[in-house]
Amino acid sequence: MKKDSRIIVFNQDHLIGSGLANILRHKGFKNTSFINAADCDFSDGKKLLKSFKKIKPEYCFLAPVREGGILDNINSPGELIYKNIIFEANCLHAAFLSGVKKLVFFASSCVYPKDCPQPMKEEYLLTGPFEPTNEAYSVAKIAGIKMCQAYNKQYRTNFISVIPATVFGPGDSFDLRNSHVVSALLRKFHEAKLSGCPEVKVWGSGKPRREFVFIDDLANTALFIMKNNTKFDVINLGTGKDHSIKELALVIKEVVGFKGKIVFDKTKPDGVLRKLLDVSISKRLGLKSNTKIDLQLKRTYEWFSENSCHK
């Protein structure tokens, strides 16, 4: 992979795609194209293939087209499974037909079973049922992983699936209808501080533990995998460290400067009690992640404060 290699990044208008775009610019890659859902109908395989043949990409980053937090997964399972499966199927097939040298597909840690042993190893995929609240999205992401493996087997493509922990950072969505826990809590605490509200309600008991990865770390790691040969077609990407939702809420409260009380709403679902990735393979490849989550949250909140709180 050279500085003038032809690269496509999908869905630059979402967090992971945006993070990849920033890293590629910073590293001096000068021949990068971007395709977003607003510019291309991903359900039209023929038009998508035309875009590939016009750009003639050597490398492709398949960042998520549609994702969301627990509320969005409960309310929009049909949209999540349809948009992701049709996007993955058409993009992977077009990448194969147009001769892409290497592709990195972004899955999600929700592909692991609900009661998965911790930390979750890549070999644990499909060893048990999914968490019901995000089953549709999980099935879509598993379909993408399995399609990558099937094409590698039959057509000798080089499609790598990465499974990131929960991603956060500048450029994330802070829309409470579909945001993940970090951005949702940052916005809730921010708005409570501005309005003088005495308390912030947090979904669930606060006991579930989650692993978080900062967008810059994820993008750098994905670029490393794209540039280097690996023997693995599925790789977990995370920090190897998790935090309870209560711990996260307390850190965010401090970062935002909210002086009120945190109330945990136990009538709302917790989801999976723990999701910690086994990052042995990525460490074997020499990959490292910054685990100073308080500083990363501060950077994210600074970005959010400078931009629309309705993003």
N, C-alpha and C positions, 0 to 999 in steps of 0.2 A: 504494500500500500504506500503510494507516493503522495507528495503534496499536491500534485496535479491530477491524481486519480479521480475518475468520475464517480461521484457519490450521490445517492438519494437518501434524504431523511424524510420519512413520512410523519405527518401530524406535528409539525413545528409549532402549531397553535396551541398545543397542550404541553404540560410540564416536561415530560421526558424528551419529546421532540425538540422543545425549546432549549433544554439543557444540552442536548447533543449538538444543536446548531451553534451554541455559544462556544463549546469546547473546540469544535472543528475550526471555527473562526480564529480562536485564540491560538490554536496549534498551527495555523497557517495553511490549512487546506483550502485551495482556491477554486475548486471546480465542484462545488456542492449545489445540488438542486433540492427543492423542497416541494412536496405535494401534500396538500391538506384537503380535508373533506369538502371544504367550501369551493375548492378549485376543480375537484374531480369527483365524479360519481363512482364510488368504489364498488357499487353493485353492477356496473357495466364493465365486464371483463375485457371486451374488445377495445373500448376506449382507454382503459388502463394499460393494456398491452401496447397501444399506440404511443402512450406517454413513455413507457419503458424503451421502446425501440427508437424514439426520437432522442432521448437523453443518452441511451446506451450506457447505463451505469455499470461500473465494475463492482461496486460495493453498495449495500443497501441496509439501512437501519429501519426496522419495522416497529416504530413506536406505537403505543395504543391509540386507537381511534375513538374509543368510548369507554369510560370507566367512571367509578363513583364510590362513595362511602356506603355504609350499611343502609342508610335511608334510601339512597338511590337504588341499591340492589333489591330492596324490598318493593319499591314502587315501580321500577322499570325493568323487570327481568326480560321481557320480550324484546325490548329495544336493545338491551345489552347483548343478548345472545345473537340476535340477528345481525346487528351492525358489525360485531367483532368477527363472527364466523365468515360472513360474506367478504369482509375486508381482507381477512387472512387468506382465504381460499384464492381470491382473485389476484392478490399481490404476490403470493408465493408461486402461483402458477405462471404469472407474467415474468417473475424473476427467473424462473427456470427456462421459459421459452426464449427470453432475451439474453441468456448466457451470463447472468450475474455470477461473478467469481465467488463472492461470499456474502452471506446475509446474516444479520443478527435480529432475531425475533424476541420481543419483550413479552413475557408471560406475566404471572402474578403469583404471590405466595399462597393465594387462595386455591391454587390447583392441588394442594396437599389435602389429605383426608381430615375430617373434623377432629378425630381422635388420634392424630398422627403422633408417633413417638417424637420426643424433643431431644436435641435439635433435629430438624427435618432434613433428611438426606434425599438426594435426587432419586435414589432407588426406591423411595417410599411412594412415588407417584402411583395412583390408581390401586392402592392397597386397602382402601376403605371408602365409605360414602363421604360426600362433601358436606360442608356446613350448609344447612338449608337456606339461610338468608342470602347467600351469594352463589347458589348452585348454578344458575344460568350462566353467570359470568365465568365461573370455574370451568364449566363444560366447554365454553367457547375457547378459553385459553388452552385447555388440554387438547382441543382439536388442532390448534395451531402448532403445539409441540409435536403432536403425532404426525401432522402433515409434513413438518420439517424432517422428521425421522424417516417417514415413508419415501419422500423425494430423495433424501440422501441414499437410501437403500436401493431404490429402483433406478434413479437417474444420476447417482454419484454427484449430487449437488453438495455444496458446503454451507448448509443452513444450521446455524447455532441458536438454540433457545436459551435465554437467560431468565432466571426467576428472581426478581428483585424483592427485597423487603419493601415495606410501605415507604414510598418516595415522598419527600417534601422539599420545599425550598422556594426561592424567589421565582415568580412566574406561575405559581400554583393557582388553582381555582379556589376562591374563597366563598363561592356560592353555597349557602347552607343546604340547598336541595341536593347537591351531588358531590360535595367536597369530602375529602378524607379527614381523619380525626385531627391531625395537626392543624390544618388550615381552618377547620371548623372551630376548634377551640381558640385559636388566635383571634378569629373574628368575634366570637362570643365574648371573650374577655375584653377585647378592645372596645366593643360597643357598650358593654356594661360599665367600663371605666368612664367613657364619654358621657353616658346618661346618668351616672351616679347610682346605678342599680346596686342594691346591697348584696346580691348573690348571683352566681352563675350556675345554671343547671347543666350537669354533664350526664350523658346517656349511660345507663348501666350502673354496675356496682363499683366500678373503678378497679376491680381486681384483675381483669384480663391483662395479659402481657403482650406487648407488640414490639417488633424490631423495626427501626426506622433507618433509612439511608438518605443522606443528603444528595441532592440532584447533581452537584458537581462531582462527588465521589462516584456516583453511578455512571455518569457520562464518561468520565475518565477511564473507568474500568471497562465499560462497553467498547470504547475505542481501543484499549489494550487488547481485548479479545479479538476485535476485528483485525488488528495489525499482526497478531501473532498466531501461529499454528497451535491448536490444542487437540488432544485426543478425545475430548468430550463434546457431545452434542447437546447436553443440558447442564447448565451451571448456575448454582445459587449465587446471588450477589447481595451481600449484606455486611453487617458489622460484626456479627456473632455475639451481639449483646442486645438484651431486650429491656423494656421498661414497662411498669404497670401503667394503666391509664391514669390512676391516681397520681403516680410520680410525674407523669407527663403534664397533667393539669397543674400541679404545684409549680413546676418549672415555668410553664407558660404564664401562670399568674404573676410570677416574679419578673419575667421578661417584659410583660405588658405593663406592669405597675398597678395592677388591680388590687384594691385594698379590702374588698368584700369577702364573702364566704363562698365556698364551693359546696354545692349540694348534688349528690349523686342520685339520679332518678332510676331506682331499681325496677320500676315498671317497664323500662325500655330494655331491649335485648342486649346481652353482652357479646354475642357472637362466640367464636372459638375462644377458649380460655387462654391459650398460649399459642403464639406463632413465632418460633425462633428457627432461623435457617442454619443448617450445618454448612459452614463456608470452608470446609477442608480443601475442596478442589480449587476454589479461587485462591486460597492461601498458597497451595502447592504451585500455582502459576505465578506466585510472587505479588499478588494483589493485596493492597491494604486500603482500609477506609478510615477516615477521620471519625472518631467516636465522641468528640466534644459536642454533644447535642445541644448544650446550653448556648454555645456560640453560634451554632447553626440556626437555632431557633431565633436568636437575636437578629441575625442577618435576614432571616425570612420575615420577621416582624417589621424590620426597618423598610424592607421592600414594600410590604403590605401598607404600611403607614404612608408611604409616598405615592401610592397608587389608589385607585378607587376601591373602597371597602366593599363594593358590590360586584367586584370582578368574580 
